[in-house]
């Protein structure tokens, strides 16, 4: 799917559609980060992602993500692993919890040359569904997701 012809939005939507058959989530989102405006633009979504779109449109979102360490190359980060309670973050306190979400996983995406491309986020409002139990699968998909819009293989950034 990542190498398929078509617009990046079509490829991202198809990837999320397939992912949704394996991981139980209520909303899935793939966004590209604009380094100049420090905002994130949706390239793929599944479910009601309005809260994510409003949050990621803010330049302050990038600052919060940086402060929480979310912009680094690391395994997918479950909401429960954030260093502060969810309600104390702008993302969760002002956008995601009020929208009815109570759990999720986010994963930063990178190119081979360590360029931060954006994020994959999956959210749930059902306490029986724990996206964190699928972190290994998500981590394995990171190169495929990045390739969906760069056309190159994306692996861990090279360290100097």
N, C-alpha and C positions, 0 to 999 in steps of 0.2 A: 504493500500500500504506500509506503513512504516514497518509493521510487516511481509510483504510478504517474501517468500524465494527468494534467489538470492543475487547477489553482491550488495553492497551499491550503486555503480554507477547506476545499473539498477533501484533500488528503487528511487534514487534521480532524475534520468531522468523521471521516471514515475510521480513522484510528481510534477515536473516542467511542464510536459506535461498537467497534470490536471489543474494546476494553470494557465497556459496560456490560458485555455478555459474560465477562469473567469476574469482574470486581463489582460488588453491589454498592452503588452510589446513587445519590439523587441528582447531583450536578457535577459535571466534568468540564474542565476549562483548560485550554492551551493558549498562552498569550506570548506575544513577541515584545521584548523590551526595547524601547527607543532610547538609546543612550544619551541623546541630546535633550529630550524633554523629560527623561527619567519616568516615563509612563509606560504602561503595558497595553497593547492592543490585542483583542481577541482574534485568534486565527482559527479556533475550533471550540465548539461548545456542545454540551449535551445536557438537557435539563434546564432548570431555571437558574441562570448564571447572572441575573441582573445585579445582585449584591456584589459579586466578584467584579463585574464590569465597572460599577460605580467606585469601588475601592481602588482598583488598579488604575483608574484614570487619574488618580491624584498623584502629583509628584511626591507628596509626603509618604505615599505607600512605599516608594523605593527607599526612602530614608528609614522607615520602620523595618522593612525587610532586611536592610543592611544592619541595623541595630540588633535585630534578632538572629543574625547570622545566616539568614535564608539565601543570600546571594552567593554563598560559597558552594564549591563542588563538594557534595557530601551525599550520603544516602538520603532517600526520601525522608522528609521530616513529618512525623505525625503531630497533630495538634497537641496531643498530650505531652509532647517532648519540648514544647516551647518553654523558655526559661522564666516566663511569667504566666499567671493565670490568664486564660483566654479572654475573659471580660476586661482585662487591663490592656489588651492590645487594641489598636484602632480597628484593625481588620475584623476581629471577632466581636469586640464590644459594640462597635457602631454599625457593622454591616452583616456579618455572618450569623451571629447568635440571634439578632432581631429578625433575620430572614428565616429562622427555624432550623438552621444547621447546628449540630452539636459536636461534630467530629469531622476529621478530614486529614488528608495528607497532601503536602506540597513538595515539589521537586524542581530545583533550578536546572535549566538545560544550557549546555555549553557546546561550543565548537571545539575542534582539536586544538586550536590556538588560544584557548581559554577565554574566548569572547562569550560573555553571558548573553544568551539568546532570549531567555524568557522563563516561563513557568508552566508546569502542569499542576493542576490542583483537582482533587476529587473530594467531594463533600457529601455528608450524609446527615439526615435528620432522624434516622432510625438507630436507636442505641444498640440494636442487635447486630447492626452492620458495622464492622470495624475496619475501615480502609487500611489501618496500620498493619493488619495481618497480610497484606498484599505488597508490602514494601519491597521484597525481593523481586517480585514480578515487575513492579514499576521501575526499579533500578536497572533491570535487564532491558527494559524498553527505552531507556534514556537515549542511547545512540540512534535508535530507529526514529524516535520522536524528533530529535534534532535534525536528522537527515531529511525528514519530511519537508522541512522548509529551507535547508541549506544545500541539499544535494550532495553533502559530504558525510563521511563517517565521523561521528562525534564521540570521542572517548574522553577519559579524564583529562583535564587540562594538564599540559606539561608544566612541571615545576622547575624553576630555575635554581 
